[in-house]
Amino acid sequence: MSAKTHPEPEVEIIDKARGFWEKNSKSILIVSIAVIVIAGGYLGYKYLVQIPNETKAQEAIYKAETNFRKDSISLALNGDASTPGFLKVIKNYGGTKSGNLARLYAGESYLHLGDYKNAIKYLEEFDANGAKQIEARVQGMLGDANSELKQTDKAIEHYKKAGALFPDDALLSSEYLFRAGLLLETAGKTKEAVEVYKQIKEKFPRTERGFTIDKYLARLGETKS
């Protein structure tokens, strides 16, 4: 009786791999081509579209920012025949970093101009990308806009968020908490107003609002401790 032979492990692995390739070569080839095309398309988009657009957007927003800093708010927002404004930057380059920044500028510009609905629209479309200090400022402006529109509950929530997002900026945080407290007080929500005022007293005692907050607590029946 002859001994039964077994293929060497390496030969068996090669045979299995060959069989797998023969069965699946077409789909593997298609996937490989797809990966190459996608990668090539991404690189093409990045270097032929995205980067040039970012450069153009930066150039377009520069003069609008300059006008904004000069308090030429309407010109900064709408531009003129020779200078694009923030709205045009958003329209033409909305998907770029500068286009995103233009939304923040547009929201603040509309807030200055008293167009609170458009201020809310553009501020809500702006993406702070995790920058808490900037997001705190945005939430504060949303609070201002909603307050002007008599949307008191929304304004309070935005002010509270603004006061909590970036406590390292004590001046900004205490100011927005104070605004939330005033609105709560005006709305007759005394207990909640006291809680917010106490946050200012405990967390931001050395700010302008912190120095005077006992006066507001006292008028709500909270004695100085």
ABEGO torsion letter per residue (X at the ends): XBBBBBBBAAAAAAAAAAAAAAAAAAAAAAAAAAAAAAAAAAAAAAAAAAAAAAAAAAAAAAAAAAAAAAGBAAAAAAEBAABBBAAAAAAAAAABAAAAAAAAAAAAAAAAAGBAAAAAAAAAABBAGGBAAAAAAAAAAAAAAAAAAGBAAAAAAAAAAAAAABAABAAAAAAAAAAAAAAAAAAGBAAAAAAAAAAAAAABAABAAAAAAAAAAAAAGBBBX
